[in-house]
Each structure stands twice: as C-alpha cells, then as structure tokens.
Amino acid sequence: MAVETTVPRAPRLVENPVFVLAPVRSGSTLLRMLLDSHSRIRAPHESHLRSVEVGLTPGFSERSMRELDLDRTELEHLLWDRVLHRELERSAKDVLVDKTPGNVWVWERLRYAWPRGPAS
C-alpha cells in the first residue's frame, strides 16, 4: 500500500514508536504484557490505528486544510500520533510499543508516518 501525500510531514509528538508486527496467535499478546510491565515501556492494548480515519468535507474543510499544508493522510497521521502521545502521557513512560496484528497490512504507511525508526 503506497502512501500518497503531497504535503510535508509534520513533526511528531511520539518520535519513535515501536510497532510489533506479528501474526495472530503467535504469543505477541504475552510479549506485549511483558513489555508493558517494564518501567519505561507502555504497550497498551491494540490500537488499530489503520481503522482510525479522518474525513474532509469537500469545499471549506479541504481548502482550509490545504492552506495549512495538510491533506487527509497527514491529518490521520497527526491524529494517530496524538493518540499514541496521549497514552504515553497517561502512563508517564517514555517508550510506546503498539502490537496490533493488522499493522502488518499498513507497515509502509507506519514507516512513512514515522520515518526515523527506533531510537538508537
């Protein structure tokens, strides 16, 4: 799934989330629970970001967002980032791990939304 956007990528609040790509029934939920027990890692329940979408009504909202250098894809990425950031803030931890099996279908989009990858 190629990501199509014509606008610059906005800075992210969560710069380096970790996405675990694993098939269902592979033990990834146990891994998520173990990771979440770490004092610095927040691994919440599956977020299903790929099904969280933004809709722009033709006309005013499309034009307004275009003036702000935002398209539908980048607006969704900003929303996803804000959801993950909220979870980090609530947990008072500093590493976010998302384990959603469906992420395997949108790994290219996740990579586009967060191109820097994990922190070194």
N, C-alpha and C positions, 0 to 999 in steps of 0.2 A: 504494500500500500504506500504509494508515493505521497508525500506531503506537498500540497500546493498552497503556497502563500506568496504574496508579493510585497509584504511589509517586513520591516526589520524586526528581529526577535527582541522583545522587551526583557530587561533584567529579571531574574527570578529571585523570589524570597528564599526558596529552598534551592540552593545552587547545585547540589549533588545528591539527589535522592538515589537510592539503590532499588532497582527493580529485579526481583527474583522471578526468573522465567522457568516454570516447572509445569509439567502436565498434572492433571487432577489425579488423585490417589497415589501420589508419589512420596508422601511424607513431608510435603512442603508446609503444611499447617503446623506440624510439630516443630519444624525449623523456625517458622515464624514465631511461635510461642517461646522457643528458646532464645531467639534474638531479642524479643520484646522484654525478656527478663533481665537483660543487660542494663546497667545504669545509664548508659548513654544512647541506647538504640530504642527507637519507637517503631514497632512493627504492628500497626493496627490491623483490624480485620480488613479483608479485601475491599479495595476502594472502587473498583470497576470504573475507573476514570474514562475509559473509552465510551461508556454509555452516558456520560455527563456531557450534554451538548448545549450550545448557545444558538439561539435563533435571532436573526436580524430581520426585521420587517422591511420590505422594500420601501425605499423613499428616505424619510428623515433619519432613521437609525443607521441605515447603510451609509448615507452621506456623512453623518456625524462621526461615525467610526473611521471612515476613510480619511477625514480631516485630522483625526488623532493617530493616523498611521496604524490602524488596527483593522484586521479582517476577521472573519468568523473563526478561522483556525487559531489565530493568535489570541483572540478573546477566550477561546476554550482553554488554551494553554495557560493563560493568566488565571483563569478560574481553577484549573487543576492545581496550579502552583499554590494558590491561596488556600485551597482545601488542605493540601499537604502541610503548608506552613501553620495553619490553624492547629492541626494535630500535633505538630512539634511544639508549638507554644503551650498547648494544654498539658502536654506531658513533661515539659521542662527538660526534654532531652535534646540532643543536637544532631542525631543521625536518623533519617527516615528510611525505612525499608517497606516497600509495597510488594506484597505477594498476592497477585491476582492472576489465576491461570489464564484468563482471557488476554492478558498483556502480551502473550506470545503472538497474537494476531496484530498487534499495533506497535511492535518493538521499534519499527522505523520512525513512527511518529513520536514515541517517547524519546528516542535518540535525538530527533530534531528539536523537540521541546527543551531538552536538557543536554546539549551537545558536549559539555565539558567532561561528563563521566564522573566516576567516583573520585573523591579527593585522594591525593597521594599521601 
